[in-house]
């Protein structure tokens, strides 16, 4: 077995260490939560640990998709100096576990009954070889649209419920002098839109065949061609200055009344809330039209790296316990815009979008339409994800002559990446 802790600790030992040794130990945390809403959410965890006497050494690496953070992490691990805890997504967690780099959280997980309250879809990433290796903070879903309600009201537009209605609303907003679709020219963000578009075009079974099973027939199908055509339509409603823009600045365009819509994961809600806006009054949240009933998800988790001292391991256990407490899950996710990573948490403290997200997540899990997000590393490993990124971004930037060419390139890129 290659998982971390050199000595298997009992739950009682972990809890004793947490209370007696962790007080003098800081945790160094590498993450990419640097926007206003994200920083506010992360502060909930900092304050929780500070109340236990555990210091926080912040290592933020800007970049909403986490690619820059993973590059920084690789440099730290190569130098033999890993951080205490690292924000991670999906298969990145599994890949680091396979390298034997991650610690073992079994003792605290057993003591607190994580097995019974964390959905199986999340445990698939939080456990390796039967052992808990990370603490899931939340569940995000990616197939969301965010809309400026004032613009829609001004134009007499109802919330679109079909793809054609969505396109018509984008056109109406543009005709009235607004940016139709706020977007940000980074590969992970192009792929986030593609998540929703493919799900809307082909449904959950097709999405699974294409992005989870990597079926060449699905990847090169007429349905995928139509998805690329829809991306071309959306590209026509994006302003000319989108290249390189961060996602939260695109959210700000909707918040400030410059743009009508944004397709982005539910972390965007944190930006709206941080700006003092209210769901249903100032902004609307709804699934990419045509994708209702399905949820593409990713889950932020904190993976704990192998550390040398008992004090450091105790601090990790305390951090993991704090992350998984119902009180933190509620406080953090209310601010972050995501939903809790455990199923026994009340939705009473959440706003309308949060309650909607929790209900839709539960329904999708029950129906088998809760699907790992391709764009956020929960459908396939990084090599495949990055190959899809390359094709989607190249197509969005007009580098293919047609949607048919893009679909053909997608088949070749995925095959080469496997």
N, C-alpha and C positions, 0 to 999 in steps of 0.2 A: 504494500500500500504506500502511496506517495503523498498522501495528504499530511499537512503540517504537524500539529502538536506532537512533540516528541514523546510526551507522557500523556496518556489518556486521563483526563481529569474527570472526577465525579461532579455531578451538578452541585453538590454541597460545597465541594472545594472551590468551584468557580465562584459561587456566591460569596464564600468567605474571602477569597482573594479580592473580589470586587470591592468589598467593604473595608478591607484592611490594608490592601497594598495599592490599589489604583489611585488613591488620593494624591500621591506624589508623581504620578505618571501623566504626561501629556499624550494626546493623540495627534499625529500629523496626518491630515486628511487631504488627499488629492481629489479634486472634483472640477467640473466645468459649469457650476451654477453661479454665473456672474451677473446675470441680468437683475433688474430690480425685484421682480416677483420671486425669482429663484433665490436671491440672497436673503430676502425676507423669510422664505420658507426654511432655508438652511439655518437661520439664526435660532429657530425653534429648537433644533438639535443642539446647537452650541450652548444655549441657555440650560437645557436639560442636563448636559454633562457638567456645566459649570456649577450647578446646584449640588453635584456630587463631588466637587473639588477636582474635576478632571479638566486640565487645560487643553486648549484647541490651537494647534499650529496649522494655519490655513495655507493650502497650496492650490490656489485657483489657477486653472489654465483655460482661458477663454476659448469658446468654440462650441456652439450648441450641440453638435453631433458627437463630441467626445474624441474625435480623431487626434486632435492636438494633445489632449490629455493622455491618450494611450502612447503617443510618441514620447512624451515626457516620462511616463511611467517606465517604458522600456529602458530609457537611459538610466533611470534611478536603479532599476533592478540589475542591469548590467554592471553598474558600479558597485553592487553589493550593498546598497542603501535604500531598500524599499520603504515607502511610507507605511504608516500603521494601517491605514484603511484607504480604499480607493473606490470611488464611484465607478460602476461598471454596468454594462448592458449585455444581456443575452449570452451569445457564444463566446464573447471575450472572457467571461467568467470561467466557462468550461475550459477554454484554451490555457488560461493561466493555471488552473487546477491540474491539468494534464502535465504541466511542466513541474509540478510539485512545489509551486510557489506559495500556495495559499494555506492558511491556518485552518484549524478544526473547531467548529462551533457546536459540536454535538452536545456537549454538556449543558450549555445554556439553553439550547433548543429543546432538549429533553426536559429540563427542569420547568420550562415555560410552555410546553405543549405545542410547539410550532407546527408539528405534523398535522394536527387536527384543524388548524385555522388558516393555513396558507394554501391557496388553490394549487392543484397539481400542475397546472400550466406554468406557475412560477417556480415550483419546486424543481421542475425540470432543469432550471438554470441555477437555482440556489444550492443544489446538492450535486456532489460528484462522487461516484463510486460508493453511493449510499450515505455519504457524510455531508453535513451542512458546512458550507464554505463561505456563505455570504448571508447577509440580512436584507431582505427586500424592504424597500422604503415605501413603495407605492406601485400602482399600476396606472400607466398612461395609455390612452388610446389615440390613434393617429388619424382616423378618418373623420375629422371634425371640420366644420366650416364655422367661422366667426364673422358676424355681420354687424355693421353699424346700424342700429335700429332707426336712428334719426334720419339717415339717408333713405332707408327703405320707406319710412313713413312719408318723407318729403316727396318721394317719387310714386307713392301709392302702390308700393310693391308688397305683396305678402311673402312670407318665408317660402322659398322654392322647395317643392317636394319631388320634382323630377329633374332629370338632366336638362331637358329642353327648357324648363322653367328657370333653371339656374343660369343657363346661357343667356336667356332673354333678360334676366335681371342684371347680369354683368353688362350686357349691351345698353340697357336703359341707364345704368350708372355712368357708363362711359359717355353716352350721348349727353348727359346732364353736366359733364365736366369733371366728374370724379374719376379716380383710378378704379377700374373694375375689380382687379385682383391684386392685392398687396402681396408681393413675393420678394424673395431674397435669393440672389443668384449664387447659391452654394449647392454642391452636389447632393448632400443629405436632404436639403430642403426640396430640391427637384424630386428626389425619390419619395419624400413624404407625400407630395401631391400625387405621385404615381401610385402609391399605396391605395389611396382613396379612389382614384380614377379606375384602376384595374378592378378593384372590388365592385365599384359601381357598374362597370361595363360587363363583367363576366360572372359576378356573384361569388360566394364563398368557396364553392367547390372548384371553380376555375382558378381562383386566387391560390388555393392550396396546391392544385396541380402544377401551376406555373412556378410559384415562389418557394414552396416547401418541398414538393416532390421533384421539382426541376424537370418536368416532363417536356422534352423538346417539341412535341406536337402542340402543347399548350403555349409554349413560349413563342412559337412561330405561327400561331393560328390567326385566323381572320379576327377573332375576338381581341387578340393582342394588337393587331393592326389598328382596330377601331380604338383601342385604348390610346395608342400613340396619336391617332387623329384627334382625339379629345384633348390630348396634351397640346397639340398645335392650336386648337381653339382657345384654350386657356392662355397660351403664350400671347395671343393677340390682345388680351386684356391687361397685360402687365406693363407697367411704365418702363421707359427707356433706361432708367437709372438703377435698375434692380441688381445689377451685377455686383457681387461681393457684399451686399447689404446683410446685416445680421437679422435673424428672425424676429427679434423683439422690436427692431425698428420698423419692420413690416407691420407688426401688431400695433405699433404706435400710429401708423398711418390710418388704421381703422379706428383706433381710439380717438384720434384727433379730427376725424371727419374728412380726411383726405382720400381714403379708399373705402369702398363698400364692403369687400369681403376679403378674408384670408383663409386658406386651407392650411391648417397646422394642427399638431397634436394639442391635447388639452392643457399642456404647460402654458399655452398662450393665455389661458384664463387668468393665470396669476398676474399677467401684465395688466389686464383689464381691471382686476380687483385692486391692484396696487395703485392704479390711477383713480380709484374711488368710484368706479362704475359698477352698475348693478345689472345682473342678467335679467332679461325680459323688459327692462326699462331703458337701458343705454345700449345693450348689445344682445345679440341672439346667438345661440349655440345649437347646431344641428349637424346630423351626419351628412357626409357628401351625398347629395341626392342620388338614389339608386342603391346605396350601400346600407340602408337601414336594416336592422336585424342582425348585422354582422359587426364585429369589432376587431380591428387590428391593434395589437397591444405591444407595449414594451414596458419593462419594469426596471426602474432604477434600483440598484442594490449596492450595498457597501461590502466589498470583498475584503477580508482580513488577511494580510500577508504574514508569512512566517516572521516572528519576532523572537528575540533571544531571551528576554528576561521574564520572570513570573509577573513582575509589575506591569510590563507591557501587555502580556496576555490577559491579565486581569482588566486592564483598561479597555482592551478589545471586547472582552466579554461584557463589560459595563456598557460600552457603546452599542453593541448588538442588542442587549437587553433594552436599552433606551429606545432604539429604533423600532423594536417590535412591540413595545407597550401600546395598548389601545389608546391611551391618552396622547402619546406622541403621534400615532398614526392619524388620529383625528386632527390634532393641532397642525401638524405638518401639511397634510393633504388639503385641508380647508384653505390654507394659504397658497399651496403650490398649484392647485387646479387639478390635481390627479385624484385618484380614489385609493382607499386603503389597500394594503397588501394582504390583509387578513379579513376573513369573511364574517367575523363576529362583531363588527364595529357598526354602531348605530349611524344612520344618515341624518340624524336630527340637526347636527351642527352645520350641515352642508347647505349651500345655496341651491337654486333650482337646477343649474347645470351639473353640479356635483351629484345631486340626487338622481338626475337623469342618467349620468354616467355610471353610477353604481348599479342602478336598475338594469341598464342595457348590458353592462358587463356580466351581471348574474344571469340574465336571460341568454346571452350568447354562450356562456359557459354551459348552460343547461342544454342548449340546442346544438352544441358542437360547432358553433360559428365564431368562437373566440380563437383568433388566429395570430400567430407571431408575426410582427411587422417586419417585412422585408427591409424597409428603409432604416430600421433601428436595430438590426442585428439579432432579431428573434425568429427569423425564418430559415436562415442559413448562415454559415460562417463567413468571416470577413472577406475571404478571397472572392467568393461568389457575390456577396453584397457589393463589393467594390467594382466588380465586373459589370453588374447591373447599373450601378451608379454611372459608370463611364458612358454606357450607351444612352441612358435616360438623359443625362446632362448634355451629351453631344447632340442628341435629337432636339432637346428643348432650345438649344442655341443654334439650330438650323444647319447642323453639319451633315445631315442625311438628306438625300433628295426627296425621300418620301417616307411615309409611315411603314410601308412594306419593307423598305431597306432597313429601317430601324429594328423591326421585328426579326428580320433575318440576322442582323448583327447581334441581337440579343441571344439568339440560339447559339451562335458561334462563341460569343463571349462567355456564356455560362458553361458551355462544354469545355472551353479552354481553362476555366478557373477551377474545375473539379479535380 
